[in-house]
């Protein structure tokens, strides 16, 4: 498998993986469920390198697969829609996503996705199902820094599908040291439509929403803690959004 993973750096191989996975997953996003996309005007004219997408996380794979569909469609000049997936004939492959090493080595299917452009990192807080407080692995940050030079990268600062979980400082460290264009994304509905792995359906007919926001304005002289707080606000996973959600739920129940 290690030999096969080397193929993920070959455009033709990744195009094939994207086309196959895209064709299989397209019906579930567009026909079985309803995909609502907003804000693609913020990503239409981005450069092909040093762009970091930060997002909340709801499933292991469905979120990333949908991002890839959208990025390919945008490169084919689609605006806030996928349309007929002709873009799979020549997909945009300069995309990597960050995922936990233990997740991507967990099954045969996850290893296939790993070959499609995954940057595996060691979890800071959790390993093999046990709580482990580990420091930032320098090899992981070097891996992401190298990939940023020629690609877009998708990362989920919380590192978990649990809503309103605290963010990881590693994301802020990458931003502070590489100064990429940072595009915040807010997703919703995936937890309702798919199981946790994001490969099978839980509830059909769900609305899957992905909203791209304008690139963040970041003061790189700030501390990593301050940058992380700004990121968590941008992806609407900070404490104030958690309290806002609880208030909305209580108000709804009272009615």
FENFENDA-V251802 format. One record per residue. N is the residue number from 1. RES is the residue in three letters. PSI is psi as a letter, one per 30 degrees, with the letter a starting at -180 (999 if undefined). NEAR is the number of other C-alpha atoms within 12 Angstrom. D_FIRST is the distance of its C-alpha to the first C-alpha in whole Angstrom. Layout:
BEGIN
n;res;psi;near;d_first
N;RES;PSI;NEAR;D_FIRST
N;RES;PSI;NEAR;D_FIRST
END
This chain:
BEGIN
n;res;psi;near;d_first
1;UNK;e;15;0
2;UNK;e;12;4
3;UNK;e;9;5
4;UNK;e;17;5
5;UNK;f;23;6
6;UNK;f;17;9
7;UNK;f;22;10
8;UNK;f;30;12
9;UNK;f;26;14
10;UNK;k;18;16
11;UNK;e;22;18
12;UNK;e;19;18
13;UNK;e;23;15
14;UNK;e;35;15
15;UNK;e;30;19
16;UNK;e;24;17
17;UNK;e;31;15
18;UNK;e;40;18
19;UNK;e;29;21
20;UNK;e;23;19
21;UNK;e;30;19
22;UNK;e;39;22
23;UNK;e;25;24
24;UNK;e;21;23
25;UNK;f;30;24
26;UNK;e;32;27
27;UNK;e;23;29
28;UNK;f;31;29
29;UNK;e;41;29
30;UNK;e;29;32
31;UNK;e;18;34
32;UNK;e;21;33
33;UNK;l;25;34
34;UNK;j;25;35
35;UNK;k;34;34
36;UNK;j;28;36
37;UNK;k;34;35
38;UNK;k;25;38
39;UNK;g;25;38
40;UNK;f;32;36
41;UNK;f;24;39
42;UNK;f;27;37
43;UNK;f;35;34
44;UNK;e;24;35
45;UNK;g;17;36
46;UNK;k;24;34
47;UNK;l;20;32
48;UNK;g;25;29
49;UNK;l;26;28
50;UNK;h;30;29
51;UNK;k;37;29
52;UNK;k;43;28
53;UNK;k;46;28
54;UNK;k;47;29
55;UNK;l;43;29
56;UNK;l;42;30
57;UNK;k;41;27
58;UNK;f;35;28
59;UNK;l;36;24
60;UNK;e;37;21
61;UNK;e;38;20
62;UNK;e;39;23
63;UNK;e;41;24
64;UNK;e;43;22
65;UNK;e;37;22
66;UNK;e;41;25
67;UNK;e;45;25
68;UNK;e;41;23
69;UNK;e;45;26
70;UNK;e;44;29
71;UNK;e;45;27
72;UNK;e;37;27
73;UNK;e;33;30
74;UNK;e;32;32
75;UNK;f;31;31
76;UNK;g;24;33
77;UNK;h;21;36
78;UNK;k;25;36
79;UNK;j;23;38
80;UNK;h;28;37
81;UNK;l;32;35
82;UNK;e;34;33
83;UNK;a;25;35
84;UNK;k;19;33
85;UNK;h;32;30
86;UNK;f;22;30
87;UNK;f;29;28
88;UNK;f;33;25
89;UNK;f;23;26
90;UNK;i;26;26
91;UNK;l;32;24
92;UNK;j;35;24
93;UNK;g;39;21
94;UNK;h;35;22
95;UNK;k;42;21
96;UNK;l;42;19
97;UNK;k;42;19
98;UNK;k;44;19
99;UNK;l;39;18
100;UNK;k;32;17
101;UNK;e;25;14
102;UNK;e;23;15
103;UNK;e;32;16
104;UNK;f;30;12
105;UNK;g;25;10
106;UNK;f;19;13
107;UNK;l;15;12
108;UNK;e;13;10
109;UNK;e;19;12
110;UNK;e;27;12
111;UNK;e;27;8
112;UNK;e;28;9
113;UNK;e;37;12
114;UNK;e;39;10
115;UNK;f;35;9
116;UNK;f;42;13
117;UNK;h;40;14
118;UNK;k;40;14
119;UNK;j;39;15
120;UNK;k;33;15
121;UNK;l;35;18
122;UNK;k;30;19
123;UNK;k;32;22
124;UNK;e;30;25
125;UNK;f;25;27
126;UNK;k;21;24
127;UNK;k;17;22
128;UNK;h;16;21
129;UNK;g;11;24
130;UNK;k;12;26
131;UNK;k;11;28
132;UNK;k;13;27
133;UNK;j;14;29
134;UNK;l;18;27
135;UNK;l;18;28
136;UNK;k;21;26
137;UNK;j;19;23
138;UNK;e;17;24
139;UNK;e;16;21
140;UNK;e;27;20
141;UNK;e;28;23
142;UNK;e;21;22
143;UNK;e;22;19
144;UNK;e;39;21
145;UNK;e;32;24
146;UNK;e;20;22
147;UNK;e;32;21
148;UNK;f;35;24
149;UNK;f;24;26
150;UNK;g;21;25
151;UNK;l;29;24
152;UNK;k;38;25
153;UNK;k;43;23
154;UNK;k;40;23
155;UNK;l;44;24
156;UNK;j;45;25
157;UNK;f;47;28
158;UNK;f;36;28
159;UNK;g;37;25
160;UNK;l;30;26
161;UNK;f;30;27
162;UNK;k;19;30
163;UNK;k;29;33
164;UNK;g;28;35
165;UNK;l;24;33
166;UNK;l;28;33
167;UNK;l;40;31
168;UNK;k;31;29
169;UNK;f;32;31
170;UNK;e;37;28
171;UNK;e;43;28
172;UNK;e;37;32
173;UNK;e;32;31
174;UNK;e;37;28
175;UNK;e;41;31
176;UNK;e;28;34
177;UNK;f;23;32
178;UNK;f;24;31
179;UNK;h;25;34
180;UNK;l;36;32
181;UNK;k;34;33
182;UNK;j;42;33
183;UNK;j;36;33
184;UNK;k;37;33
185;UNK;k;40;32
186;UNK;k;35;34
187;UNK;l;37;32
188;UNK;l;32;34
189;UNK;f;32;34
190;UNK;e;42;30
191;UNK;f;32;30
192;UNK;e;24;33
193;UNK;e;31;31
194;UNK;l;30;28
195;UNK;l;22;27
196;UNK;e;23;25
197;UNK;f;28;21
198;UNK;g;30;23
199;UNK;f;27;22
200;UNK;l;23;25
201;UNK;k;25;28
202;UNK;e;21;31
203;UNK;j;20;34
204;UNK;l;24;34
205;UNK;g;21;37
206;UNK;l;24;36
207;UNK;k;25;36
208;UNK;j;34;33
209;UNK;k;31;34
210;UNK;k;36;33
211;UNK;j;34;35
212;UNK;k;33;35
213;UNK;l;29;37
214;UNK;k;25;39
215;UNK;k;27;37
216;UNK;k;28;38
217;UNK;j;18;41
218;UNK;k;24;40
219;UNK;j;19;42
220;UNK;f;24;39
221;UNK;f;15;42
222;UNK;l;17;41
223;UNK;l;18;40
224;UNK;e;24;36
225;UNK;e;22;38
226;UNK;e;22;40
227;UNK;e;32;37
228;UNK;e;34;35
229;UNK;e;27;38
230;UNK;e;31;39
231;UNK;e;44;35
232;UNK;e;36;36
233;UNK;e;28;39
234;UNK;e;34;37
235;UNK;g;42;35
236;UNK;h;34;38
237;UNK;g;37;36
238;UNK;l;25;39
239;UNK;e;21;41
240;UNK;e;17;44
241;UNK;e;19;42
242;UNK;e;20;41
243;UNK;e;15;45
244;UNK;e;16;46
245;UNK;e;18;43
246;UNK;e;15;45
247;UNK;e;14;49
248;UNK;e;14;48
249;UNK;e;13;47
250;UNK;e;12;50
251;UNK;e;11;52
252;UNK;e;10;51
253;UNK;e;9;51
254;UNK;e;8;55
255;UNK;999;7;55
END
